[in-house]
Amino acid sequence: MVVGGINNRARYVDDTYDPYNIKTEDFLKIYLKMLELQDPTEPLKIEDMIQQNYLLQQISFLTNLEKTMQSIIDTQRLSYITQASFLIGKNVVFQEKTVTDPSAGYVLLSPQDYSGVEVSVIDANTGKVVKTYSTDLKKGINSLDLSDLPAGEYRVSVSYNGERLNRIVLGLEGTVQYISLAGNEPVLGLPFGERLLKDVVYIST
C-alpha cells in the first residue's frame, strides 16, 4: 500500500505488521537505532523506553487473551449444537404444571406400570373436576385424553387405589424441528415454540 513519497520515491507499509506484537530483540534494535539518531542535547531515557515496551507487551497479551477466549467460546458453541443435533426429528417431553392448550400434545410420564388408575382433569380457575376416566399406565410416556375440553387452563391428578400418585409427571411432547443457541444455551425449536435443551425430561425412542 503506497502511503507517500519523498524525493519522488514511493514508500510502502507492510499491512501485516503488528505494532503491539513487538519482541525483545526488536525493542533492542529500535532502542539502539534511536540512540544513534538521538539529539545529544536531549538524550533518551532508558526508563521511558522500557515503560513503553512494557505497555505494548501488556496490550499484546490482552489482545491475544481476548482472541483465545473468543476461540474457546466459538468452539464450545459449536460443540453444543453438534451434541444436540441428534435430537432433530425426535420427540421430547417438557414437564408442565398445568394444561394451557387442550389441543396440544400433553402426556403423562410414569415411573412404573399401573393398572386401572383414575385420571382427573380439573379446571385451574374454579377447582371443578371437568373430566375423569380410568386407564392403564405403562412405564414411560402415556397419552393424556383431553378431548372435548374447551380452551382454558387445567390441572391433572392421577390416583391409584384411592391414593394420589405424586410421581406421575404432566408433560408436553413435541418433535424437535431445529437447534439454535441462546447465549451458550442450546435451544430446541418445537411446534409449540422454543424450549431450552436443559428442560427436557424425557426423550422418546
C-alpha positions, 0 to 999 in steps of 0.5 A: 500500500503506497502511503507517500513519497519523498524525493519522488520515491514511493514508500510502502507499509507492510499491512501485516505488521503488528505494532503491539506484537513487538519482541525483545530483540526488536525493542533492542534494535529500535532502542539502539537505532534511536540512540544513534539518531538521538539529539545529544542535547536531549538524550533518551531515557532508558526508563521511558523506553522500557515503560513503553515496551512494557505497555505494548507487551501488556496490550499484546497479551490482552489482545491475544487473551481476548482472541483465545477466549473468543476461540474457546467460546466459538468452539464450545458453541459449536460443540453444543449444537453438534451434541444436540443435533441428534435430537432433530426429528425426535420427540421430547417431553417438557414437564408442565404444571398445568394444561394451557392448550387442550389441543396440544400434545400433553402426556403423562410420564410414569415411573412404573406400570399401573393398572386401572388408575383414575385420571382427573382433569380439573379446571385451574380457575374454579377447582371443578373436576371437568373430566375423569376416566380410568386407564392403564399406565405403562412405564414411560410416556402415556397419552393424556385424553383431553378431548372435548375440553374447551380452551382454558387452563387445567390441572391433572391428578392421577390416583391409584387405589384411592391414593394420589400418585405424586410421581406421575409427571404432566408433560408436553411432547413435541418433535424437535424441528431445529437447534439454535443457541441462546447465549451458550444455551442450546435451544430446541425449536418445537411446534409449540415454540422454543424450549431450552435443551436443559428442560427436557425430561424425557426423550422418546425412542 
